[in-house]
């Protein structure tokens, strides 16, 4: 039996979604957050590492990309970033995406 972690369901929903606000930068950032999540739905990633993994060099672009994931419902801020500590986020599937996925699973089964 294959174990599915929360990050797996989250990434599947994100890859399958057709939200035009999720451009390649948002999807790449989401993938990086999923890699840092491990077995839970909580994630974090230092900005320096996020820049390295996504290729986003500008702090403003990094913040804008993260805010898009938050505003679209893919991340929820659990702990604000502060000096020498990255913000902590919960990976969530927006209600509209979750309903669509459940409907697809029911029609496939």
Secondary structure as the mmCIF struct_conf table of DSSP 4:
data_model
#
loop_
_struct_conf.conf_type_id
_struct_conf.id
_struct_conf.beg_label_comp_id
_struct_conf.beg_label_asym_id
_struct_conf.beg_label_seq_id
_struct_conf.end_label_comp_id
_struct_conf.end_label_asym_id
_struct_conf.end_label_seq_id
HELX_RH_AL_P HELX_RH_AL_P1 UNK A 6 UNK A 16
TURN_TY1_P TURN_TY1_P1 UNK A 20 UNK A 21
HELX_RH_AL_P HELX_RH_AL_P2 UNK A 24 UNK A 37
TURN_TY1_P TURN_TY1_P2 UNK A 38 UNK A 39
BEND BEND1 UNK A 40 UNK A 41
STRN STRN1 UNK A 42 UNK A 43
HELX_RH_AL_P HELX_RH_AL_P3 UNK A 47 UNK A 54
HELX_RH_AL_P HELX_RH_AL_P4 UNK A 59 UNK A 71
TURN_TY1_P TURN_TY1_P3 UNK A 72 UNK A 73
BEND BEND2 UNK A 74 UNK A 74
STRN STRN2 UNK A 75 UNK A 79
STRN STRN3 UNK A 82 UNK A 82
TURN_TY1_P TURN_TY1_P4 UNK A 83 UNK A 84
STRN STRN4 UNK A 85 UNK A 85
STRN STRN5 UNK A 88 UNK A 91
HELX_RH_AL_P HELX_RH_AL_P5 UNK A 95 UNK A 108
#
